[in-house]
Amino acid sequence: MPNKLYSSTQIRSLEQQAIAELAQGDFVLMQQAASALLGLLKQRWPSRRNLLVYAGNGNNGGDGYLLAAYAKAEGYRVAIKCLGDHRQLPQAALMAKQAAGQALIPMLALDDPFKADVLVDALFGIGLNRPVDGDYAKAIAQINQTTSPVLAVDVPSGLCADSGQVLGSAVQADVTLSFIGHKVGLFTADGPDHCGDLLLEPLAIPQHLLAAQAACATLVQGPELLNKLPRRRKNFHKGQAGHVVILGGDYGMAGAPLLSAEAALRSGAGLVSVLTRKEHLSALLARRPECMVHGVEAQQDLLPFLTKASVIVAGPGLGQRFWGQQLLQQVLAMDKAVLLDADALNLLAQQPQLRPKQLILTPHPGEAARLLQCSSQQIQQNRLQALQSLQQRYQATVLLKGNGSLIAGSSGLQLLNAGNPGMASAGMGDLLSGVIAALWAQGMNAEDATALGSWLHATAADRQAQSLGQRGLLALDLLTEVRQLIHQQMV
């Protein structure tokens, strides 16, 4: 899969540049799109020959009209349901509609019956920027109520191609054939739930145009990042693998820093210290004697340990009471590499002026909302914009967790195309913090450590889910897989 992701503006720019270079312009691209759609229909559902196309009044509808004409010529039984005002179609879409008319394809009203065994969604393309209503909403409801497979043209109608947000309602496709380049919204927020299997047809876009167009974001390339993890000489000692110090574990939450600590050890950190409530010492040492565990009660207790740290993780089980508040203030005052997660993010939102120079933030949407003083719904409406706002406000490498996790670093935006709903369980974020911190402590830069740690974490979860299922997946189940994935770099 190509690793570049584009915004709708970038796709339109590529399309217009290509049209300027092609004879007959956009109709050539429409012909290629229709041919690709027909080929996909024949490959995916070879025995299904009754096709119903829902066509909007733009070029996306034109793709649907031309597909219908091509399918009729191949012996399909075809009908089209037309929505919107078709009296002023774009030129290419008008030519496509005329081709469908010449093929004598029935043009049906929305409520007219037609027994189809495949439905094609050609209602909206990448330009939709408002909630779907009226007959369009009714058409989407019809499509989603069918038991027949649904093929979406370019983007499932009702889905924002830039943010992945559902605009009122959206088609639930079985397959989406995207054109020219992958749209970033198809990979994050609600996008993956509506696209089904996502395929790409680049059309006849000249390669020099694609090469010249900067990406809106890139997909995280885990195997390439593994090659950036420093290799170890035979004359290697644990001090060269970094010292991760983890602060957290207020009363009742001793497990959170333990999860981070074990993840850091399994991900290759040479030394791991846990700073926590003194009441938790014996339990943590019994579970993981490889850790150094210290009881801390006040800021002055931290300094001997923080000064020795390569990376400090603050937040797992930290709580938001006075104990956690005053200890975090000391961490933020240190000139150290610091990763903040969980309660540390909520405390940072209350005092955003305190932040170290080397900083990684790993919020989920709720924590991101508190950091930006907005609602989690606003975060999800435009995750890319929220990510960029977090990076600018806190001058940090930021991982915005969720479906299609996003990473902002010095080189731009990355998107993680891995993970599954089984990861919605306690302790997963604590484990992730430990993995990222260990990679950072071993010499990777903040952005690469965040991207690789996220990929290891999500890919390990996908492997576990594939073999044992998603439900009941626990955080510690991932660590054997994480270690095996890291080991791939060594062979």
N, C-alpha and C positions, 0 to 999 in steps of 0.2 A: 504494500500500500504506500502511495506517495506520502511523504511526511509533511508537506506543506498544507496549511489550512488558510482559507481566504475569507474575507468579508464579502458581503453582497456588492459593495461598492467596487472592490477589486475585481470581482467576477464580471461585473458590467463593463468595467474598463477593458479587461481582456477581450471580452466579446466584441466591443466596439472597435478595438484595434484590429481584431481579426477580420471583421466585416469589411473594414477599409481596404484590406489586402486581398480579399476573395472576390472573384467574379460572382455576381448575383447576390453577394452579401449574406444577409441573415437567413434567406431561404435555403441556402446550401447547408448551413448549420442545422436548420430545422429538419432537412432531409436526413442528415446524418443521425440526428437524435431519434427520429422516427424509425430508421432502420435498426439502430441499436436496441430500441425498445422492442421491436418485433423479434429480433434475434433472441433477446432475453426471454420473451414470452414462449417462444418455441423451445428454448433450452430448459426453462424451469418447469413449464406446464405443458408438455407436448401433446397430451390427450385432451386438453381443455380448449374448446373451439368456439365458445360463445362469449363474446367480448362486449362489455359495456364501458364506454368512455364518458367520464364527467369532464366537460370542457369549459374552462373559463373564457373570459374575453380578452386575454392577452396572449403573448407568445407561448406561454405554457399550454394554453388551450390549443394554440396552433400545432404544437407537438402532438397533442391528442388527436386532433383532426387528421393529421397526416398519417399517424399510426393507424387510425381506423381505416383510411383508404388503402394503405399497404396491406393490412390484415385482411380486408375484404378481397383483395386481389389474390391472397394466399388461400382463400377458401373459408375464412372465418365467417361466422354469423355475427354481425356487428351492429350496434346501435350507439347513438351519442345523445347524452343529455346536456343541453346547452344552458349555461347560466350567465347572467349579466347581459349588458347591452352589446350585441354583436354587430350593430350597424356601423360602428367605427373601429373595426379591428385594425391592428397594425398590418402593414402591407403583407408581410410574410404569413401571418396568421390568416389573413383573408385568402391568400393563394391556397393555403392548406385547407381551409373550409370549402373552397371551390372544388378542390380535388375530392373531398369527401362527398360533396353534392354530386359530382360527376359519377362517382361510384355508386350512387343511389342508396346511400346509407341513411336509414331512418333517423330523423332528428326528433327526439322525444321531449315532452315536458317532464318536469321533475317528478310528478306523481304517476307518470305512465309506467305500466308494468313491463319488465323485460327479464327473462330468465337467463341470467349470465353465470358462467362458471369462473370468470376472471373479471375483476373491476380495475379500471385504470383511473387514477386520480390525476387529472390535468387541470385543476381549478386555479391554483395560485402557484406562482414561481417564487423567486427570491425577493420580490419587491414588497411583499405584504408587511405592513407596519401598523396595523390597526386590528382591533378585535373583530373576528368573523361574526356576522349576524345575518338575519333574513334568510333568503333561499340558500345562501352559501352554507350557513350553519345547518340548515335542514339537509342539504346534500351531504355534508360531512357526517351527520347522524345516520343517514341512509347507508353510506359506505361502511361505517363502523358497525352497523347492525348486521351486515352480511356474514354468511358463513363461508363465502368464496374468498380466495386469496385476492389481495389488493397490491397493485403495482403503483407506486408513487413516481411521478415524473419530476425529477430534479430535487424537489423538497416536498415532504408530506404537507398538504395544504393546511394552513392554520398554524404552522410552526414557523417561528422567526428564525431565518437562516443565520442571523448574527449572534443571537443570544441563546437559542434553544428553548425559548419560552413559548408556551402554548398561548396563542392569542385568541382567547375565548374557547375554542374547540379546535381539535386537529385530527387529521386522518391517522388512523392506526394502520400503517402499511406492513405488509409481509416482506416486501422488497422495495428499496428505493434506488433508482438509477440516477445518480447525480452527474451533472454535465460540467465540463471544462476543468473544474477543480473542486476539491472537497470544501464545503462550507463549514465554518467553525461551529455554528449552532447545531449541526447534526451530531456532534460529538460530546456535547455537554448539556447539563440541566435535563430537560425533558426530551432532547433530541434522540438519544439512543432508544428510548422507549417507544418512539413513534416511527423510526425508520425501518425497523426490521433489519434484514440483511442489507447492508449498504455497499453499493457497487459504484464504480466511476467509469464514465465514458468521456475522454478528453476532447472528442470531436477534432476538427481540423484546425486547432489553434496552433499557429506556428511556434516551434520550440523556442525561438529567440524571444518571443513575447512572454512565454511562461518563465523563462530563465530570468528575464529582466524584472518581473513582478515580485516585489518583496512579499513574503507571507505575513498574514495577520498573526499567525501562531504556527508552531511546528509540533509534531507529535514527539513525545519522549522516546528516544531510541536507546533502550536499556542495554543491549549488547555493546553498542558503541561506547556508552558511558562506562561500562565495566572495564574497557580497555584503558580508561583514565585512572582507574584505581591503582595506586603505586604498587609495583611488584616488590616482593621481599627478597633480599639477598639471604644467602645461607647464614651469614654472620649478622643476624638480626636479633634484636632484643625487644622486650615488651614496651620499653620506654619510647621506642621509635613508632609505635602504633597508637600513640596518643593516650591521654587520660581524660575520660569523660566523667564529669561530676554532675550528679542528678539531685536536684533539690525538690522535695515534695513529701507527701504522705502525712497529712494532718490526721487527727484522730479519726479512725474508721476508714481510712483510705490508704493503708499501708501497701496494698497490692499494686497501686498505680506506679510508684517509682521502681518497684521490683520488676514489673514488666519492662519498663524502659531500660533498666540495668541489664537484665538478661538479654534483651535485644541488642544492646550495645556490645556485650561480650560475644554473642554469637555472630555479630557482624564484623568482628575483628578488632575492636578496641583493645589496646594492651592493658589498660588499667581502668577500672570503674569504681567510683565511690558514690555512695548514697548518703545524703544528708537528710535526716528525718527526725521524727519524734523519738526520744530515747526509749519510749515504751515499745517501739517496733523492732529494736535491734536484734533481739534473740530470734524472732520469727523470720526476719529477713536473712540472717546468717544461716539459720537452719535450712532455708530453702535454697540459698545460693551462696555457699561459702567462698566462692571465687571473688565476690564483691567485698570491698571495704565499706563498712557501715558505721556511721557516726551519729550520735544524738546531738542536735543543736536546738537551742532555745532562743538565742538572741543574735543580733547582727555580729557582735564581736566573736561569736563562736564560729562563724563562717570563714573568716579571713584566712586562717591557716590552710584551709582546704581549697578555697577558690583560687588562691594565688598559684597553686600547683596544676590547675586545670588547663587542658588544651581546649575543651569545649564544656560549657555549662548548659545543662538542660534544666529549666525551671518551669514548674507547672503541674506535673502529674500528681494528682491528689493533694495539691498545695492548699486548697481551700481559699476562702476569702476573709478569714478572720485575721485578727491582729498578728498572730504568729506568721502567717504567710505574707501579709503586707510588709512587715518590717524586714523580713528576710529577702523578699524580692527587691526592695529598695537597695539593699547592699549589692545584690547581683547586678542590677542595672547601673550602678555606679562604677563597676569594674571595667577595666579596659581589656575585656576578654571576648572570645567568640561565644555568643549566647543564642540558644534556641528557646523560644517561648511557646508554650502550648497550654491548653486547658485553662485552669484558673489564673495562670500568669497572664494570659491574654485579657481576661476580664479585669484584672487589677491594672494592667497597662492602660486599658481604656479610661481608667479614672485618673491617670497621671501620664498622659502621652508625651510630655516633655522629657521624661526620663527614658533614655534608650542608649545602649552601647553602639559603637561604630560598626561592629561586626554582628549582624542580627539576622536570624531566621524566625519568621512567624508562620505558624501552621494552623490557622483558624478553620473551623467549619462555618457554615453560613450564619449561625446564631452568634458566634464569637466575632465574626467579621462585622456583623451589624452593630455590635456594641463598640467595636473599634472605630467605626465610621459614623456612629450615632444616627443610625437609621434602622429600618426593620429588616428582618431576614428575607421577607418577601421582596423588598427592593434589591437586596443582594442577588437573589435568584433571577430577578427580571433581567439583569445584565451582569453576568458574572465576570466578563472580561473587564468591563468598566470598573466594577468593584475592586477587582484585583489590581488594576493600575492605580486606583485611588489609594489603596492600602500601601502599595509600594512607594508612592510619592509622599504620602503623609509620614510614614515611619522610616523611610530610607532603608529598607530591608529587602532581603529575599523573602518572597511570600508564597506559601502554598495554600491555595484556597481549596479545601477538601470538598468532596461531593462527587456526583456522577459526572465524570469527565473532569477530574481534578486539574486545576490550573496552577502554573508556576510562573512567577515573574522574577526575573533576575537581570543581571547586567547585560545579557545578550538578547533579551526580548522575552516573548511569552511562549510557554510550552504547555501542551495538553497531554494528559495521561490517558491513553486509550486502553485501560485495563481496570480490573476490579469488578466486584459483583455485590449484590444486596446482602449476601451472607456476612459482609464486613460490618454491617450495622449491628455491632455487638460490643459489649463493654471491654475496654482495654485496648482496642485496636489503635487508637490515637497514641496511647502511651507507648505501645510497641513501636509504632512508626517513628516517634521522636528519638527513641534509642537507636534505631537503624540509621537515621540521618546523622545523628550526632557522631556515631562511630565512624562513618565515612568521612565526615568533616574532620574529625580528629586524626584520621590517617593520612591527611594531606590533600584531599579533594577541596576545590573551592566551594563556597556556600551554594551556588546555583547547581553545580553538578551533583553535589552530595544530596541536595533536596530532590532533584529529578531522579537520580539513581535510587535513592532510598524509597521514594514513592513507587517507582517501578518494581523494585524487589518486593515490597510489601504487597502491592496489588497483584503481581504475577504469582506470588506464593499463594495468595488467597484464591486465585483462579485455579491453580493446580489442585489445591485441596478441594475446592468445590466440584471440580470435574471428577475427582475420584470418589468423594464421599458425600457430595451434595452441599448446598448452601446453608440450610438450616442447621443450627447447632455448631457452626464454625466458631472456634474460640481463638483468641489472640495468640496464645502460645502454640497453637497448631501450626502457625506459619513459620516458626523459626527453623525447623529442619529444612523446609523448602527454601527459605532465604539463604541459608548456609550453602545449600547445593547450588543455587543460582550464582552466588558469589564465586564458588569454586570453579564454575565454567570458565572464568577468566584465567584460571591456572592451567587449563588443559589445552 
